[in-house]
Amino acid sequence: MDPQFVAASQLFERFKAAFIRNDFNSCTDFLSQLKVLSFSLSLPLSRYIPCVFIQFLDF
């Protein structure tokens, strides 16, 4: 499994545990880290989008 997905999964588990404990400061930190990780995980997918549009436009 991709190490970034593992890290995101672990961060989410830590976020859930902090939420259950009502530790909202930690929740905020974990959520910020998850946002950064999710953005970095989605970047490789966005590289292929222009190619798809070019394929559809190229008759």
mmCIF file of the N, C-alpha and C atoms, coordinates in Angstrom:
data_MODEL
# 
_entry.id   MODEL 
# 
loop_
_atom_site.group_PDB 
_atom_site.id 
_atom_site.type_symbol 
_atom_site.label_atom_id 
_atom_site.label_alt_id 
_atom_site.label_comp_id 
_atom_site.label_asym_id 
_atom_site.label_entity_id 
_atom_site.label_seq_id 
_atom_site.pdbx_PDB_ins_code 
_atom_site.Cartn_x 
_atom_site.Cartn_y 
_atom_site.Cartn_z 
_atom_site.occupancy 
_atom_site.B_iso_or_equiv 
_atom_site.pdbx_formal_charge 
_atom_site.auth_seq_id 
_atom_site.auth_comp_id 
_atom_site.auth_asym_id 
_atom_site.auth_atom_id 
_atom_site.pdbx_PDB_model_num 
ATOM 1   N N  . MET A 1 1  ? 0.836   -1.181 0.000   1.00 0.00 ? 1  MET A N  1 
ATOM 2   C CA . MET A 1 1  ? 0.000   0.000  0.000   1.00 0.00 ? 1  MET A CA 1 
ATOM 3   C C  . MET A 1 1  ? 0.882   1.245  0.000   1.00 0.00 ? 1  MET A C  1 
ATOM 4   N N  . ASP A 1 2  ? 0.404   2.277  -0.630  1.00 0.00 ? 2  ASP A N  1 
ATOM 5   C CA . ASP A 1 2  ? 1.143   3.531  -0.738  1.00 0.00 ? 2  ASP A CA 1 
ATOM 6   C C  . ASP A 1 2  ? 1.387   4.126  0.657   1.00 0.00 ? 2  ASP A C  1 
ATOM 7   N N  . PRO A 1 3  ? 2.624   4.498  0.961   1.00 0.00 ? 3  PRO A N  1 
ATOM 8   C CA . PRO A 1 3  ? 2.934   5.052  2.289   1.00 0.00 ? 3  PRO A CA 1 
ATOM 9   C C  . PRO A 1 3  ? 2.126   6.302  2.631   1.00 0.00 ? 3  PRO A C  1 
ATOM 10  N N  . GLN A 1 4  ? 1.781   7.106  1.621   1.00 0.00 ? 4  GLN A N  1 
ATOM 11  C CA . GLN A 1 4  ? 0.988   8.306  1.895   1.00 0.00 ? 4  GLN A CA 1 
ATOM 12  C C  . GLN A 1 4  ? -0.435  7.941  2.321   1.00 0.00 ? 4  GLN A C  1 
ATOM 13  N N  . PHE A 1 5  ? -0.989  6.889  1.731   1.00 0.00 ? 5  PHE A N  1 
ATOM 14  C CA . PHE A 1 5  ? -2.309  6.433  2.142   1.00 0.00 ? 5  PHE A CA 1 
ATOM 15  C C  . PHE A 1 5  ? -2.276  5.877  3.559   1.00 0.00 ? 5  PHE A C  1 
ATOM 16  N N  . VAL A 1 6  ? -1.211  5.184  3.894   1.00 0.00 ? 6  VAL A N  1 
ATOM 17  C CA . VAL A 1 6  ? -1.063  4.652  5.250   1.00 0.00 ? 6  VAL A CA 1 
ATOM 18  C C  . VAL A 1 6  ? -0.978  5.803  6.247   1.00 0.00 ? 6  VAL A C  1 
ATOM 19  N N  . ALA A 1 7  ? -0.191  6.823  5.914   1.00 0.00 ? 7  ALA A N  1 
ATOM 20  C CA . ALA A 1 7  ? -0.051  7.983  6.793   1.00 0.00 ? 7  ALA A CA 1 
ATOM 21  C C  . ALA A 1 7  ? -1.394  8.697  6.962   1.00 0.00 ? 7  ALA A C  1 
ATOM 22  N N  . ALA A 1 8  ? -2.144  8.847  5.871   1.00 0.00 ? 8  ALA A N  1 
ATOM 23  C CA . ALA A 1 8  ? -3.450  9.493  5.941   1.00 0.00 ? 8  ALA A CA 1 
ATOM 24  C C  . ALA A 1 8  ? -4.417  8.678  6.787   1.00 0.00 ? 8  ALA A C  1 
ATOM 25  N N  . SER A 1 9  ? -4.368  7.370  6.640   1.00 0.00 ? 9  SER A N  1 
ATOM 26  C CA . SER A 1 9  ? -5.233  6.497  7.426   1.00 0.00 ? 9  SER A CA 1 
ATOM 27  C C  . SER A 1 9  ? -4.920  6.604  8.914   1.00 0.00 ? 9  SER A C  1 
ATOM 28  N N  . GLN A 1 10 ? -3.636  6.614  9.252   1.00 0.00 ? 10 GLN A N  1 
ATOM 29  C CA . GLN A 1 10 ? -3.237  6.738  10.646  1.00 0.00 ? 10 GLN A CA 1 
ATOM 30  C C  . GLN A 1 10 ? -3.630  8.094  11.217  1.00 0.00 ? 10 GLN A C  1 
ATOM 31  N N  . LEU A 1 11 ? -3.450  9.143  10.426  1.00 0.00 ? 11 LEU A N  1 
ATOM 32  C CA . LEU A 1 11 ? -3.840  10.476 10.870  1.00 0.00 ? 11 LEU A CA 1 
ATOM 33  C C  . LEU A 1 11 ? -5.340  10.558 11.123  1.00 0.00 ? 11 LEU A C  1 
ATOM 34  N N  . PHE A 1 12 ? -6.121  9.920  10.255  1.00 0.00 ? 12 PHE A N  1 
ATOM 35  C CA . PHE A 1 12 ? -7.563  9.938  10.435  1.00 0.00 ? 12 PHE A CA 1 
ATOM 36  C C  . PHE A 1 12 ? -7.966  9.215  11.715  1.00 0.00 ? 12 PHE A C  1 
ATOM 37  N N  . GLU A 1 13 ? -7.299  8.105  12.007  1.00 0.00 ? 13 GLU A N  1 
ATOM 38  C CA . GLU A 1 13 ? -7.584  7.383  13.249  1.00 0.00 ? 13 GLU A CA 1 
ATOM 39  C C  . GLU A 1 13 ? -7.235  8.240  14.469  1.00 0.00 ? 13 GLU A C  1 
ATOM 40  N N  . ARG A 1 14 ? -6.128  8.956  14.384  1.00 0.00 ? 14 ARG A N  1 
ATOM 41  C CA . ARG A 1 14 ? -5.747  9.846  15.482  1.00 0.00 ? 14 ARG A CA 1 
ATOM 42  C C  . ARG A 1 14 ? -6.749  10.985 15.625  1.00 0.00 ? 14 ARG A C  1 
ATOM 43  N N  . PHE A 1 15 ? -7.252  11.486 14.477  1.00 0.00 ? 15 PHE A N  1 
ATOM 44  C CA . PHE A 1 15 ? -8.271  12.535 14.494  1.00 0.00 ? 15 PHE A CA 1 
ATOM 45  C C  . PHE A 1 15 ? -9.539  12.037 15.187  1.00 0.00 ? 15 PHE A C  1 
ATOM 46  N N  . LYS A 1 16 ? -9.984  10.817 14.836  1.00 0.00 ? 16 LYS A N  1 
ATOM 47  C CA . LYS A 1 16 ? -11.193 10.264 15.447  1.00 0.00 ? 16 LYS A CA 1 
ATOM 48  C C  . LYS A 1 16 ? -11.020 10.088 16.958  1.00 0.00 ? 16 LYS A C  1 
ATOM 49  N N  . ALA A 1 17 ? -9.857  9.612  17.375  1.00 0.00 ? 17 ALA A N  1 
ATOM 50  C CA . ALA A 1 17 ? -9.606  9.414  18.806  1.00 0.00 ? 17 ALA A CA 1 
ATOM 51  C C  . ALA A 1 17 ? -9.612  10.749 19.547  1.00 0.00 ? 17 ALA A C  1 
ATOM 52  N N  . ALA A 1 18 ? -9.026  11.769 18.959  1.00 0.00 ? 18 ALA A N  1 
ATOM 53  C CA . ALA A 1 18 ? -9.016  13.096 19.590  1.00 0.00 ? 18 ALA A CA 1 
ATOM 54  C C  . ALA A 1 18 ? -10.427 13.669 19.655  1.00 0.00 ? 18 ALA A C  1 
ATOM 55  N N  . PHE A 1 19 ? -11.224 13.416 18.631  1.00 0.00 ? 19 PHE A N  1 
ATOM 56  C CA . PHE A 1 19 ? -12.597 13.903 18.622  1.00 0.00 ? 19 PHE A CA 1 
ATOM 57  C C  . PHE A 1 19 ? -13.429 13.244 19.730  1.00 0.00 ? 19 PHE A C  1 
ATOM 58  N N  . ILE A 1 20 ? -13.234 11.950 19.916  1.00 0.00 ? 20 ILE A N  1 
ATOM 59  C CA . ILE A 1 20 ? -13.950 11.231 20.970  1.00 0.00 ? 20 ILE A CA 1 
ATOM 60  C C  . ILE A 1 20 ? -13.569 11.772 22.345  1.00 0.00 ? 20 ILE A C  1 
ATOM 61  N N  . ARG A 1 21 ? -12.289 12.157 22.503  1.00 0.00 ? 21 ARG A N  1 
ATOM 62  C CA . ARG A 1 21 ? -11.810 12.712 23.780  1.00 0.00 ? 21 ARG A CA 1 
ATOM 63  C C  . ARG A 1 21 ? -12.189 14.183 23.948  1.00 0.00 ? 21 ARG A C  1 
ATOM 64  N N  . ASN A 1 22 ? -12.849 14.773 22.937  1.00 0.00 ? 22 ASN A N  1 
ATOM 65  C CA . ASN A 1 22 ? -13.186 16.203 22.933  1.00 0.00 ? 22 ASN A CA 1 
ATOM 66  C C  . ASN A 1 22 ? -11.936 17.079 22.980  1.00 0.00 ? 22 ASN A C  1 
ATOM 67  N N  . ASP A 1 23 ? -10.847 16.596 22.411  1.00 0.00 ? 23 ASP A N  1 
ATOM 68  C CA . ASP A 1 23 ? -9.596  17.349 22.321  1.00 0.00 ? 23 ASP A CA 1 
ATOM 69  C C  . ASP A 1 23 ? -9.590  18.094 20.988  1.00 0.00 ? 23 ASP A C  1 
ATOM 70  N N  . PHE A 1 24 ? -10.274 19.226 20.973  1.00 0.00 ? 24 PHE A N  1 
ATOM 71  C CA . PHE A 1 24 ? -10.505 19.922 19.714  1.00 0.00 ? 24 PHE A CA 1 
ATOM 72  C C  . PHE A 1 24 ? -9.262  20.624 19.173  1.00 0.00 ? 24 PHE A C  1 
ATOM 73  N N  . ASN A 1 25 ? -8.308  20.940 20.045  1.00 0.00 ? 25 ASN A N  1 
ATOM 74  C CA . ASN A 1 25 ? -7.045  21.514 19.551  1.00 0.00 ? 25 ASN A CA 1 
ATOM 75  C C  . ASN A 1 25 ? -6.291  20.485 18.704  1.00 0.00 ? 25 ASN A C  1 
ATOM 76  N N  . SER A 1 26 ? -6.236  19.254 19.196  1.00 0.00 ? 26 SER A N  1 
ATOM 77  C CA . SER A 1 26 ? -5.589  18.188 18.424  1.00 0.00 ? 26 SER A CA 1 
ATOM 78  C C  . SER A 1 26 ? -6.377  17.888 17.160  1.00 0.00 ? 26 SER A C  1 
ATOM 79  N N  . CYS A 1 27 ? -7.707  17.925 17.255  1.00 0.00 ? 27 CYS A N  1 
ATOM 80  C CA . CYS A 1 27 ? -8.549  17.692 16.070  1.00 0.00 ? 27 CYS A CA 1 
ATOM 81  C C  . CYS A 1 27 ? -8.201  18.689 14.969  1.00 0.00 ? 27 CYS A C  1 
ATOM 82  N N  . THR A 1 28 ? -8.052  19.940 15.363  1.00 0.00 ? 28 THR A N  1 
ATOM 83  C CA . THR A 1 28 ? -7.716  20.988 14.390  1.00 0.00 ? 28 THR A CA 1 
ATOM 84  C C  . THR A 1 28 ? -6.374  20.709 13.734  1.00 0.00 ? 28 THR A C  1 
ATOM 85  N N  . ASP A 1 29 ? -5.406  20.299 14.535  1.00 0.00 ? 29 ASP A N  1 
ATOM 86  C CA . ASP A 1 29 ? -4.074  19.992 13.990  1.00 0.00 ? 29 ASP A CA 1 
ATOM 87  C C  . ASP A 1 29 ? -4.133  18.805 13.031  1.00 0.00 ? 29 ASP A C  1 
ATOM 88  N N  . PHE A 1 30 ? -4.816  17.737 13.458  1.00 0.00 ? 30 PHE A N  1 
ATOM 89  C CA . PHE A 1 30 ? -4.902  16.545 12.610  1.00 0.00 ? 30 PHE A CA 1 
ATOM 90  C C  . PHE A 1 30 ? -5.666  16.834 11.325  1.00 0.00 ? 30 PHE A C  1 
ATOM 91  N N  . LEU A 1 31 ? -6.723  17.620 11.421  1.00 0.00 ? 31 LEU A N  1 
ATOM 92  C CA . LEU A 1 31 ? -7.504  17.954 10.236  1.00 0.00 ? 31 LEU A CA 1 
ATOM 93  C C  . LEU A 1 31 ? -6.679  18.780 9.250   1.00 0.00 ? 31 LEU A C  1 
ATOM 94  N N  . SER A 1 32 ? -5.879  19.696 9.770   1.00 0.00 ? 32 SER A N  1 
ATOM 95  C CA . SER A 1 32 ? -5.003  20.480 8.894   1.00 0.00 ? 32 SER A CA 1 
ATOM 96  C C  . SER A 1 32 ? -3.996  19.588 8.185   1.00 0.00 ? 32 SER A C  1 
ATOM 97  N N  . GLN A 1 33 ? -3.429  18.649 8.921   1.00 0.00 ? 33 GLN A N  1 
ATOM 98  C CA . GLN A 1 33 ? -2.463  17.725 8.318   1.00 0.00 ? 33 GLN A CA 1 
ATOM 99  C C  . GLN A 1 33 ? -3.140  16.840 7.270   1.00 0.00 ? 33 GLN A C  1 
ATOM 100 N N  . LEU A 1 34 ? -4.374  16.418 7.556   1.00 0.00 ? 34 LEU A N  1 
ATOM 101 C CA . LEU A 1 34 ? -5.108  15.592 6.590   1.00 0.00 ? 34 LEU A CA 1 
ATOM 102 C C  . LEU A 1 34 ? -5.411  16.369 5.321   1.00 0.00 ? 34 LEU A C  1 
ATOM 103 N N  . LYS A 1 35 ? -5.728  17.647 5.452   1.00 0.00 ? 35 LYS A N  1 
ATOM 104 C CA . LYS A 1 35 ? -5.996  18.464 4.273   1.00 0.00 ? 35 LYS A CA 1 
ATOM 105 C C  . LYS A 1 35 ? -4.762  18.563 3.390   1.00 0.00 ? 35 LYS A C  1 
ATOM 106 N N  . VAL A 1 36 ? -3.607  18.763 4.006   1.00 0.00 ? 36 VAL A N  1 
ATOM 107 C CA . VAL A 1 36 ? -2.362  18.856 3.244   1.00 0.00 ? 36 VAL A CA 1 
ATOM 108 C C  . VAL A 1 36 ? -2.064  17.521 2.572   1.00 0.00 ? 36 VAL A C  1 
ATOM 109 N N  . LEU A 1 37 ? -2.239  16.421 3.313   1.00 0.00 ? 37 LEU A N  1 
ATOM 110 C CA . LEU A 1 37 ? -1.992  15.101 2.736   1.00 0.00 ? 37 LEU A CA 1 
ATOM 111 C C  . LEU A 1 37 ? -2.955  14.802 1.588   1.00 0.00 ? 37 LEU A C  1 
ATOM 112 N N  . SER A 1 38 ? -4.221  15.134 1.761   1.00 0.00 ? 38 SER A N  1 
ATOM 113 C CA . SER A 1 38 ? -5.186  14.845 0.700   1.00 0.00 ? 38 SER A CA 1 
ATOM 114 C C  . SER A 1 38 ? -4.887  15.670 -0.539  1.00 0.00 ? 38 SER A C  1 
ATOM 115 N N  . PHE A 1 39 ? -4.411  16.898 -0.352  1.00 0.00 ? 39 PHE A N  1 
ATOM 116 C CA . PHE A 1 39 ? -4.041  17.724 -1.496  1.00 0.00 ? 39 PHE A CA 1 
ATOM 117 C C  . PHE A 1 39 ? -2.849  17.116 -2.217  1.00 0.00 ? 39 PHE A C  1 
ATOM 118 N N  . SER A 1 40 ? -1.846  16.664 -1.457  1.00 0.00 ? 40 SER A N  1 
ATOM 119 C CA . SER A 1 40 ? -0.658  16.086 -2.096  1.00 0.00 ? 40 SER A CA 1 
ATOM 120 C C  . SER A 1 40 ? -0.972  14.749 -2.754  1.00 0.00 ? 40 SER A C  1 
ATOM 121 N N  . LEU A 1 41 ? -1.948  14.007 -2.209  1.00 0.00 ? 41 LEU A N  1 
ATOM 122 C CA . LEU A 1 41 ? -2.335  12.744 -2.822  1.00 0.00 ? 41 LEU A CA 1 
ATOM 123 C C  . LEU A 1 41 ? -3.104  12.958 -4.119  1.00 0.00 ? 41 LEU A C  1 
ATOM 124 N N  . SER A 1 42 ? -3.822  14.065 -4.232  1.00 0.00 ? 42 SER A N  1 
ATOM 125 C CA . SER A 1 42 ? -4.627  14.309 -5.437  1.00 0.00 ? 42 SER A CA 1 
ATOM 126 C C  . SER A 1 42 ? -3.827  14.952 -6.562  1.00 0.00 ? 42 SER A C  1 
ATOM 127 N N  . LEU A 1 43 ? -2.658  15.469 -6.278  1.00 0.00 ? 43 LEU A N  1 
ATOM 128 C CA . LEU A 1 43 ? -1.872  16.144 -7.317  1.00 0.00 ? 43 LEU A CA 1 
ATOM 129 C C  . LEU A 1 43 ? -1.504  15.249 -8.492  1.00 0.00 ? 43 LEU A C  1 
ATOM 130 N N  . PRO A 1 44 ? -1.039  14.020 -8.279  1.00 0.00 ? 44 PRO A N  1 
ATOM 131 C CA . PRO A 1 44 ? -0.692  13.201 -9.447  1.00 0.00 ? 44 PRO A CA 1 
ATOM 132 C C  . PRO A 1 44 ? -1.881  12.960 -10.369 1.00 0.00 ? 44 PRO A C  1 
ATOM 133 N N  . LEU A 1 45 ? -3.087  12.859 -9.828  1.00 0.00 ? 45 LEU A N  1 
ATOM 134 C CA . LEU A 1 45 ? -4.256  12.647 -10.664 1.00 0.00 ? 45 LEU A CA 1 
ATOM 135 C C  . LEU A 1 45 ? -4.537  13.856 -11.541 1.00 0.00 ? 45 LEU A C  1 
ATOM 136 N N  . SER A 1 46 ? -4.282  15.043 -11.015 1.00 0.00 ? 46 SER A N  1 
ATOM 137 C CA . SER A 1 46 ? -4.590  16.244 -11.771 1.00 0.00 ? 46 SER A CA 1 
ATOM 138 C C  . SER A 1 46 ? -3.631  16.438 -12.948 1.00 0.00 ? 46 SER A C  1 
ATOM 139 N N  . ARG A 1 47 ? -2.512  15.773 -12.923 1.00 0.00 ? 47 ARG A N  1 
ATOM 140 C CA . ARG A 1 47 ? -1.566  15.893 -14.042 1.00 0.00 ? 47 ARG A CA 1 
ATOM 141 C C  . ARG A 1 47 ? -2.128  15.268 -15.314 1.00 0.00 ? 47 ARG A C  1 
ATOM 142 N N  . TYR A 1 48 ? -2.996  14.288 -15.170 1.00 0.00 ? 48 TYR A N  1 
ATOM 143 C CA . TYR A 1 48 ? -3.504  13.566 -16.328 1.00 0.00 ? 48 TYR A CA 1 
ATOM 144 C C  . TYR A 1 48 ? -4.758  14.198 -16.929 1.00 0.00 ? 48 TYR A C  1 
ATOM 145 N N  . ILE A 1 49 ? -5.360  15.108 -16.234 1.00 0.00 ? 49 ILE A N  1 
ATOM 146 C CA . ILE A 1 49 ? -6.600  15.712 -16.727 1.00 0.00 ? 49 ILE A CA 1 
ATOM 147 C C  . ILE A 1 49 ? -6.405  16.436 -18.058 1.00 0.00 ? 49 ILE A C  1 
ATOM 148 N N  . PRO A 1 50 ? -5.374  17.270 -18.235 1.00 0.00 ? 50 PRO A N  1 
ATOM 149 C CA . PRO A 1 50 ? -5.230  17.938 -19.537 1.00 0.00 ? 50 PRO A CA 1 
ATOM 150 C C  . PRO A 1 50 ? -5.079  16.949 -20.690 1.00 0.00 ? 50 PRO A C  1 
ATOM 151 N N  . CYS A 1 51 ? -4.417  15.833 -20.465 1.00 0.00 ? 51 CYS A N  1 
ATOM 152 C CA . CYS A 1 51 ? -4.245  14.843 -21.528 1.00 0.00 ? 51 CYS A CA 1 
ATOM 153 C C  . CYS A 1 51 ? -5.592  14.286 -21.981 1.00 0.00 ? 51 CYS A C  1 
ATOM 154 N N  . VAL A 1 52 ? -6.490  14.074 -21.026 1.00 0.00 ? 52 VAL A N  1 
ATOM 155 C CA . VAL A 1 52 ? -7.806  13.553 -21.362 1.00 0.00 ? 52 VAL A CA 1 
ATOM 156 C C  . VAL A 1 52 ? -8.556  14.567 -22.212 1.00 0.00 ? 52 VAL A C  1 
ATOM 157 N N  . PHE A 1 53 ? -8.481  15.836 -21.849 1.00 0.00 ? 53 PHE A N  1 
ATOM 158 C CA . PHE A 1 53 ? -9.150  16.861 -22.638 1.00 0.00 ? 53 PHE A CA 1 
ATOM 159 C C  . PHE A 1 53 ? -8.552  16.963 -24.029 1.00 0.00 ? 53 PHE A C  1 
ATOM 160 N N  . ILE A 1 54 ? -7.254  16.831 -24.118 1.00 0.00 ? 54 ILE A N  1 
ATOM 161 C CA . ILE A 1 54 ? -6.600  16.896 -25.436 1.00 0.00 ? 54 ILE A CA 1 
ATOM 162 C C  . ILE A 1 54 ? -7.035  15.709 -26.291 1.00 0.00 ? 54 ILE A C  1 
ATOM 163 N N  . GLN A 1 55 ? -7.200  14.538 -25.683 1.00 0.00 ? 55 GLN A N  1 
ATOM 164 C CA . GLN A 1 55 ? -7.658  13.370 -26.448 1.00 0.00 ? 55 GLN A CA 1 
ATOM 165 C C  . GLN A 1 55 ? -9.067  13.582 -26.981 1.00 0.00 ? 55 GLN A C  1 
ATOM 166 N N  . PHE A 1 56 ? -9.921  14.202 -26.174 1.00 0.00 ? 56 PHE A N  1 
ATOM 167 C CA . PHE A 1 56 ? -11.294 14.440 -26.642 1.00 0.00 ? 56 PHE A CA 1 
ATOM 168 C C  . PHE A 1 56 ? -11.342 15.536 -27.696 1.00 0.00 ? 56 PHE A C  1 
ATOM 169 N N  . LEU A 1 57 ? -10.443 16.500 -27.596 1.00 0.00 ? 57 LEU A N  1 
ATOM 170 C CA . LEU A 1 57 ? -10.447 17.596 -28.558 1.00 0.00 ? 57 LEU A CA 1 
ATOM 171 C C  . LEU A 1 57 ? -9.747  17.225 -29.863 1.00 0.00 ? 57 LEU A C  1 
ATOM 172 N N  . ASP A 1 58 ? -8.890  16.241 -29.803 1.00 0.00 ? 58 ASP A N  1 
ATOM 173 C CA . ASP A 1 58 ? -8.119  15.833 -30.974 1.00 0.00 ? 58 ASP A CA 1 
ATOM 174 C C  . ASP A 1 58 ? -8.950  14.841 -31.792 1.00 0.00 ? 58 ASP A C  1 
ATOM 175 N N  . PHE A 1 59 ? -9.638  15.330 -32.805 1.00 0.00 ? 59 PHE A N  1 
ATOM 176 C CA . PHE A 1 59 ? -10.532 14.485 -33.605 1.00 0.00 ? 59 PHE A CA 1 
ATOM 177 C C  . PHE A 1 59 ? -9.701  13.649 -34.516 1.00 0.00 ? 59 PHE A C  1 
# 
